[in-house]
Amino acid sequence: MYKIKFSIFILAALWLAACKPDRDDEFTLGDAPGAPTFTVEPVAGDPNKLVITDQTPGSFQRLWDLPGGNPKISAKQQDTIYYSKKGEYTITLYTSMENGSGTASASKKVTVEQDGVPDCTPQTALLTGDCESPGKSWKFSRAAGAVKVGPTFDDFSWYSSPVDGLQEVQYNTRFWFKFDGQVYENRCNGVAVNPWNGYSVEPYDPGLGDFIYQEGTGIGGADQIIIPDNQFIGVRDADNVLTIVKLSATELVVRARICNASGVPNAEGWFELHFEKA
């Protein structure tokens, strides 16, 4: 469900960033290295966590593609991946070597035998209403700055919505989280604003989804909420991985990358979205 929006161009961008700007036209890739090697080991006592370890001799750059896992990508030599749902998953490691040669990859399939059992932490209690049924709903704030847009994670200089500056259907939408089963629902009354069609109001019914609350995996060690790729919180062109800026009993503020209509994050652009308890 949480498929990675991944492109080999991410790794290429890492290589190019290491080159001096005045020498980009001289940069060429050599022959691709041999296939990387890695191990996957379960964490004792927690079948939903797997430790991945790159054992490729001399690997210089690496990128893990981890669809369905959390995190969904990693550049670490060793990392622990959490799978909330049982099923079969594919882990792929991409590497480039110290001499700057091309990219090679290797994949392994792993099976998770059971759904994960999340803990009711203080943070998930705030998000879901004390981890009790029927859950907790959030709605857009009507204050100024309910939607902010900017080029980077900390810069929202492009746009800030005025008081009551969103469309009424956006204020009427409820974003609902239920701890039992980790259920997420976009209660949008069958319509949503389409940012790729002139911000028109169009039919929309994503149905029920699920969510993961992950502590400490965001920028600067912030917590994150991850929902399915076909769902959204707040605006449709926001990524499904949301970094929490503030979470209290009455207020939720998140940041997310701006995405195109295919769900792929843009090279530049972030949202900050402000919600309040419904």
C-alpha positions in Angstrom: 0.0 0.0 0.0 2.8 2.4 0.8 4.6 2.0 -2.5 7.7 4.1 -2.9 7.7 7.0 -5.2 11.3 6.2 -6.3 13.4 6.9 -9.3 16.9 6.0 -10.2 17.4 9.8 -10.8 17.6 10.2 -7.0 20.9 8.3 -7.0 22.0 10.1 -10.1 21.3 13.4 -8.4 23.5 12.4 -5.5 26.4 11.8 -7.9 25.9 15.0 -9.7 25.7 17.0 -6.5 29.2 15.8 -5.7 30.6 17.3 -8.9 31.8 20.9 -9.2 29.3 23.0 -11.3 32.0 24.1 -13.8 32.8 20.4 -14.5 29.3 18.9 -14.9 29.8 18.7 -18.7 32.9 16.5 -18.1 31.1 14.0 -15.8 30.7 10.5 -17.2 29.8 7.2 -15.7 32.0 4.2 -16.0 30.9 0.6 -16.3 28.3 -0.5 -13.7 29.7 -2.3 -10.7 28.7 -5.9 -9.8 25.5 -6.6 -8.0 25.5 -5.4 -4.4 25.1 -7.9 -1.5 23.0 -7.4 1.6 21.4 -9.3 4.5 17.9 -9.2 6.0 17.5 -10.4 9.6 14.4 -10.3 11.8 14.5 -8.4 15.1 14.2 -10.9 18.0 10.7 -10.6 19.6 9.3 -8.3 16.9 8.5 -10.1 13.6 7.4 -6.8 12.0 10.9 -5.3 12.2 13.7 -6.4 9.9 17.4 -5.3 10.0 18.9 -4.7 6.6 22.7 -4.5 6.2 24.7 -3.6 3.1 27.7 -5.9 2.8 28.9 -4.7 -0.6 32.7 -4.3 -0.6 33.7 -0.7 -1.2 30.2 0.7 -1.8 30.3 4.5 -1.9 26.7 5.5 -2.5 23.7 3.4 -1.6 19.9 3.7 -1.7 17.4 1.2 -0.3 14.0 1.0 -2.0 11.6 -0.3 0.7 8.0 -0.3 -0.5 5.5 -1.0 2.2 8.1 -0.4 4.9 8.9 2.5 7.2 11.1 4.2 6.3 10.4 3.8 2.6 13.9 4.7 1.5 17.2 4.7 3.4 20.8 5.5 2.6 22.2 3.9 5.8 24.7 1.0 5.7 22.4 -0.7 8.3 18.8 0.2 9.1 15.7 -1.3 10.9 12.6 -1.4 8.8 9.0 -1.7 10.2 6.2 -3.4 8.3 2.8 -2.8 9.8 0.9 -5.3 7.7 1.5 -9.0 7.0 2.4 -9.9 3.4 5.3 -10.3 0.9 7.6 -7.3 0.3 10.5 -6.6 -2.0 13.7 -5.0 -0.7 16.0 -3.5 -3.3 19.5 -2.1 -2.8 21.0 0.3 -5.3 24.8 1.1 -5.1 27.5 3.0 -6.9 31.2 2.5 -6.3 34.0 4.8 -5.1 35.2 5.4 -8.6 31.9 7.0 -9.6 30.9 4.2 -11.9 27.3 3.3 -12.8 24.5 1.9 -10.7 23.9 -1.7 -9.8 21.0 -3.3 -7.8 19.9 -6.4 -6.1 16.5 -7.4 -4.6 15.2 -9.9 -2.1 11.6 -10.8 -1.2 10.7 -11.1 2.5 7.5 -12.3 4.1 5.9 -10.7 7.2 3.7 -13.2 8.9 1.4 -11.0 11.0 0.1 -7.5 11.3 2.0 -5.3 13.7 0.6 -4.4 17.1 1.2 -0.7 17.7 1.6 0.8 21.1 -0.7 3.5 22.4 1.9 6.2 23.0 1.1 9.7 24.3 1.5 10.9 20.7 -0.9 8.4 19.1 -3.3 9.1 21.9 -3.3 12.8 21.0 -3.8 12.0 17.3 -6.6 9.3 17.7 -8.5 10.5 20.8 -6.8 8.5 23.6 -6.6 5.4 21.4 -10.3 4.7 21.9 -13.2 4.3 19.6 -14.6 6.0 17.6 -11.3 7.8 17.0 -10.6 11.5 16.5 -11.4 13.9 13.6 -9.4 16.9 12.5 -10.5 19.8 10.3 -8.7 22.8 8.6 -8.3 25.8 10.8 -10.1 28.9 9.6 -7.3 31.2 10.8 -4.8 32.8 8.5 -2.0 30.5 7.5 -4.0 27.3 7.4 -2.2 26.5 4.2 1.4 27.7 3.7 3.6 27.0 0.7 7.3 27.5 0.2 10.4 26.2 -1.5 11.9 24.3 1.5 11.0 22.6 4.7 11.5 25.8 6.7 10.7 28.5 4.2 7.0 29.3 3.4 7.5 32.5 1.5 5.5 31.5 -1.5 1.9 31.7 -0.1 0.0 31.8 3.1 -3.8 31.5 3.1 -5.9 34.4 4.6 -8.6 34.1 7.2 -11.3 31.8 5.7 -9.2 31.7 2.6 -9.9 28.0 1.6 -12.9 26.6 -0.2 -15.9 25.6 1.9 -15.6 22.0 0.9 -12.1 22.0 2.5 -13.5 23.3 5.8 -16.2 20.7 5.7 -13.8 17.8 5.3 -12.8 15.7 8.3 -9.6 13.8 8.6 -10.3 10.9 10.9 -7.8 8.6 12.8 -8.8 5.5 14.7 -6.2 3.7 16.8 -7.8 0.2 16.7 -6.7 -1.2 13.3 -4.8 2.0 12.5 -7.6 3.2 10.3 -7.6 6.5 8.4 -10.5 8.0 6.6 -10.9 11.2 4.5 -14.5 12.2 5.3 -14.9 14.5 2.4 -18.6 14.1 1.7 -17.8 12.6 -1.7 -16.0 15.7 -3.1 -12.6 17.3 -3.0 -10.6 20.2 -4.6 -8.5 19.1 -7.6 -5.4 21.3 -7.7 -4.4 20.0 -11.1 -7.7 21.1 -12.7 -8.0 24.7 -11.7 -8.8 23.9 -8.0 -12.3 22.8 -9.1 -14.5 20.8 -6.8 -14.8 17.2 -8.2 -16.2 13.9 -7.0 -13.7 12.1 -4.7 -14.2 8.9 -2.6 -11.0 7.2 -1.5 -12.6 4.9 1.0 -11.0 3.7 4.2 -7.2 3.5 4.4 -4.7 3.0 7.2 -1.9 5.0 8.7 1.4 4.6 10.5 2.6 6.8 13.3 6.4 6.7 13.3 8.4 8.4 16.0 11.6 10.3 15.3 11.9 9.5 11.5 11.2 12.9 10.1 13.5 15.9 9.5 15.2 16.9 12.7 14.0 13.8 14.5 10.3 14.8 14.2 7.5 12.3 14.3 5.7 11.3 11.0 2.3 10.2 9.9 2.2 8.0 6.8 -1.0 7.2 4.9 -1.6 5.3 1.6 -0.4 6.8 -1.6 -4.0 7.2 -2.9 -5.1 9.2 0.2 -4.4 12.7 1.4 -4.6 14.9 4.4 -5.5 18.6 3.8 -4.7 19.0 0.1 -4.4 16.5 -2.7 -1.0 17.6 -3.9 0.6 17.0 -0.6 2.8 13.9 -0.1 1.4 11.0 1.9 4.4 11.2 4.3 3.7 14.0 6.7 6.2 15.4 9.3 4.5 16.6 12.5 5.5 20.1 13.6 2.9 20.4 16.4 0.5 17.9 18.0 -1.7 18.7 21.0 -5.2 17.8 22.1 -6.6 20.6 19.9 -4.0 21.4 17.2 -2.2 19.4 14.5 0.4 21.0 12.2 2.2 19.0 9.6 4.6 19.6 6.7 4.7 17.6 3.4 6.4 17.7 0.0 4.4 19.1 -2.9 3.5 16.3 -5.4 2.5 16.2 -9.0 -0.7 14.4 -10.2 1.1 11.1 -10.3 2.0 11.4 -6.6 5.7 12.0 -7.2 7.3 14.8 -5.0 8.5 17.8 -6.9 12.1 18.8 -6.7 11.2 21.9 -4.8 8.2 22.9 -2.7 6.6 22.1 0.7 3.3 22.6 2.4 2.6 23.5 6.1 -1.0 22.6 7.0 -2.8 23.6 10.2 -5.7 21.6 11.6 -7.8 21.8 14.7 -9.9 19.2 16.6 -13.2 18.8 14.9 
